Amino acid sequence: MLVSNLDLVPGHYIVKHLGLVQGSTVRAKHVGRDIIAGFKNIFGGELSGYTELLQEAREEAVDRMKQQAQAVGANAVINVRFSTSSVTQGAAELFAYGTAVVLEPK
């Protein structure tokens, strides 16, 4: 399944537009990561525990979006975007969405 943030794919025609597809996941902070993050805030540096958490969340949201696209018969998702929102204190949603299409080579 091709996934792109472009609205067209070079070398391909869009032969069928199947509509919006989406995937999301809600993740909560981990106490151990919070403690390490607290030290990093004092001394500086990347909060690698949160970086890993967000990377996992992005992958899961994209996988769910791709599954939905496949279920409607798409072979690609174009114009993909990401959004995040706070669900509750200590938990956030990562949302991936795009347009499911059928592509054919030119």
N, C-alpha and C positions, 0 to 999 in steps of 0.2 A: 504494500500500500504506500503510495507516494504521499508525503505530507509536506506542504510548502506554505510559506507565508506570502508568496506571490499570488496575484489574482489570475494569472495566466501561467502556463508551463511552456517554456520555449520548446519548439519542435513537436507540440501536441495540439490537437483540437479538442475542445470540450464538446462532446457529442450528447451529453445528457446532464442536466442539472437536477440534483436530488434533494437539495435544500440544506438547511442548517443541521449540523451534528455537533454534539457536545460531550464532554466528559469532565467529571470533577471528583475531587477527593477532599476530605476534611481531615486535617492533621492537628494533633495537639502537641504542645511542648513536652519535653521529657525532663524530669527533675534533674537528672545527671547533666544533661545539656545546659540547663539553666544555671547550675552551679559553675560549670566551666565558663559559660558566657559571662557570668558576673565577674570572674577573674579577668577575662579578656577585656571587659569594659574598663577595668582599672588600669591594666597594663597595655592595652591596645592589641590589635591583630585581628585576623579574620575569625569569625565565629563559625568554624568549620562544621560543628555539629548541626547548626542551622542550615548551612549551605548544603550539607548532605540531605537533611530533611526536606528542603525545598526541591532538590534534584529528584529525589524519590517521588515526591508529590507530582512534579511535572510529568515524569515518566508514566505514572499511574493514570493521570488525567488524559494524557495523549493516547495511551493504550485503550482507555474506555471510549474515547472519541473515535478511534480507528475501528473498534468493535461495532459501534453504532453505524459507522459509514459502511462497513462490510455488510451489515445486516440489511441495509437498504439497496445494496448492489453496486456501491461505488468502488472504483479502483484508485481513487485519490481524494485527498481533502486539501482544498486550496484556501488561501486567505486566512490562515490559522492565526489566532490571537490567544493571549493568556490574560487572565484577570485574577486578582486575589481579593479576598474580603475577610474581615474578622467575623467569626460566627459567635464566639463567646470569648471571655477572657482566657487567653492561653491556647485558643484553637483558631485556625484559619482555613478557609476554603481556597483551593487552587482550581481554577476553571479554565478549560481549553475548549475553544470552539472554532468552527470553520465551515466551509461549504463543501458538501459531498458532491462529487462529479464523477462522470465516466470519461476518461481520456482515451484518445486514439492517436497514434503517431501520424505526423503529417506525411 
